[in-house]
Structures are given as structure tokens and as C-alpha cells.
Amino acid sequence: MIQILDDKQFAIIAIHDSTKSLGAEYSLQRKNNELLTINRVSQAVSSSLSLGEVLSSILEETKTIFETRFSSIWLLDDAKNEFVCVNASGTNASLKIGMRNNESCKIFKKILNEKVPVIIEDIRNAPDENQIENIDHGFEVRTLLALPILFQGQTIGVMQFLDDRENFLNKGDIEILMSIAANSAVAITHARQFERMAGDQQRWRTLQLISQKINACLQSKEIFRAIATNIIDILTFDYFVVGLLDENLVDYEIVHLVDHFEEQQTDNTMIGEGLFRNVINSGRTLLIDNYTSAHHGKIDIEELSTASHETHSIMAVPVVRNGKIIGILSMINEESSMYGAADIQMLELIAAHTVVALDNAHHYQEVLESARLRDTIYLMGQEINTRLNPDQVYETLFRTIEKVIPFDLMFISTVEQNQATHVLQYMHDKSQDKLFSPLSIPSDEGLSARVIKSGKTFRCNDAKLRQE
């Protein structure tokens, strides 16, 4: 921009370092891609009732995304407490299928007992000789990653990846693979149950349809509504109850309740002490053929008080994510002896599908939030670049941050050239809606000094803040 002052021309040049903003945008875009990848794989692995097709789909999707040289899936043989390789992808993969790995292998033993992933960055220096099978993989194995496949908190299998690169997967990649393993656990269990009960194909196909419908839902309320609407075709009920951990992860609340086909309001309805609380505390399923409050205890939801005096059937299963109980699904029928072991299995699978659907919905909301944040940051950068007055820059920062981050007090400090003091350039107290004038503060005092000296982001809770 050229300005003329006293017959002289002056050039005003604004230089903006976009490296950090580009880095932030790249990180947000990467996060979006990761979440979309998880959702795409979830849809792929849940689209078939054939165990072979499910296993092949898992390996194909992971190979396409991560370009792994060799991958395999092992399922637990409960009778022999051994893992059996049921599918593999890579050179000589057919030779690996059918192999068994028992507790002599430290990796599989650790996954079975501790339910945690195992990473070996250079397998040539690892002490355990039984870590990989003695077959020609077509390359020199350097890195091994083994992930637990967990269903209802129990290890049912292992996903194993081999490669000739060191550190070929980063932390974000492993998190994606863990999410894929969680989705795979439901699809694998679903397919195995279908194979065991092939005589009841129509029922299981209905379950598959329910799975597809709830996985297509993008909000939790839609998920529960889709379950209640479609499950009536395979499980009859007069009351359908969904309870989940509240937003503060403190207690369990009823988030969906259907009473004789009518959806009820459940605002702030908590699960009390009684049958449902017992399921949550014990982690065990509940099946009652002929309920009476005197014999079995009360139903711990006020909205079901009219049903608590009836003689009827009740079944309830815990909703489990990564071994932690996050809720409960329950059905109540006013007729006695309406549910059996097969119905419990069906409801357990629906509970597992519910966890996957809730995670997918959460990921989708994260994508939307990331996109909104990215757009806000971009617009803020554009607006700041047009400001030549520092006060206008600070005001723009405040107005933008206010949209995406909740706060009560915000301040911006700059360091003077001598590094001896930092200047409080801008502070906004939302409770008073008040701006404060600049104030020089010695650089060895307060929270700002800590950030300035370390060059690192600082986070603290209220107690620590008061101490400062």
C-alpha cells in the first residue's frame, strides 16, 4: 500500500507468517480424514453376515489405508485357549491361515490378559522367539503391531500387522486401527452368531438391517429411536429402556424410554437403586421370566412405576465400551416367559452395535466441529491481516475465540525487547464485560511468565489458578 506524506511516498508492507495457520489447518484436515476413514471402514465391515467376507473386508480396508506389507486376523478358540489365524493378507498368506498361537507367545498372552496393543519397533532384537510364525513373508520383518479385538470387554481376537519399515505407524494411525478393531469385533461376533444360528436366518437378517440403520444415524437420539422402531420385528416389548452415563461421566440417566409404542420424555431421569443399577454394578445380563417386586426388588425408574406391580418378563444387558460399562439396554414385556437365551444374545449384539453407532455419531460431530473451527480460524486470519491497529487485532482475536472456546477471563501479553517485562496488552472479563488498559508486569511473575519462559502451552485447573 502506498501513502503520500509531505510530498513523499511511503510503502507499507504487511508480512504474515502463515506456517502455523497452515499447520493447524493440515492437522484439522488430517483429523477429518481419520474420522471419515473410521466411519467408512465401519460401514464396510458391517455390510455382510458372512464371517469370511467380514474378515476379508477388514484386511482389505486396512491394507488400502496403511499399505501394510502383511496383516492377519486371529480369533480365540475358547476350548483350547489358543488364537487361530483365520485370515491373512500378503505373501504366502495362505500358509499362515490355520496356524495356532498359544500362551507360550508373550504377545498373545499379554493381549489376552491385559487387553492392550503391543508394538515392537525392531523385532530382530526382541527376545521372544515365538513372536511371528516361521514362514516366508516375502520381506525382512522389522516392525510388529498387534491389537486386541474386544467384545463386551473380553478379548475375542487379535489383529496383527507386519512391515519392513521402522515406526511405519504413528500414534494417530494406531488410534484409527483401534477404532477399526472395535467395529470389527461387533461385525465378527455378529457373523459368528449368524453362522451358529443359520436356521433362524430371517431374524439375523433383520438384526443386520437394524445395524445398518443405526450406523446411518448421526445423532444419539436417532440411534435409540431407530432401535426401538425396528427391533420390534424380532423382539416384542411393552417397555424399552436405554440408560447411559451422563455428560459429566458421574451417574447413569435414562436417555430413551418407550412405553407401549409411545416415546416418553426422560429429562433428568436418573437410574436409582434396583434391578437396572444391579446390572450396571455387576456387568452381568439380567433375565427374569416372572417378575414380582417382592421377590426380585424394585424397578428403579419412576416412569415405570405402573409396570412395577405387574407380573412380566424382563431382560437387560450392559452397554460396554473398551471394557467399561457406559449404559444399559432393557426390555420389559407384560407377559411372562417371553425371553430366552437367544433373545439375550440378540440384545447384547444390539448393545454392541449401539456403542459403534454412538462412536460414529460422535466422530461425525467432531468432523463438523473441526470444520467449523477450521473455517473460524481461517476467517480470523483473513480479518486480522486487514487490521493495522493492535487494539483492533486484539478485539478480533477476542471475538473469534469467544465463538469456539468458552472462557470467563482472557488476556493477551507481549514481551518487550529487553525480555525483562511482558506487557498485558488486552484483557477481557466477560462477567463484567469490561476491557482493561495495558499493564507492564515483570516477566518472572505469574502464569504468562511460565508460558514465556518455557515456550510451551500451559493448562491448569481452578485450584492451581487461585494459587498463582
Summary of the structure (lengths in Angstrom):
residues: 468
radius of gyration: 28.5
end to end distance: 45.1
largest distance: 99.6
contacts: 1391
relative contact order: 0.09
helix: 44%
strand: 25%
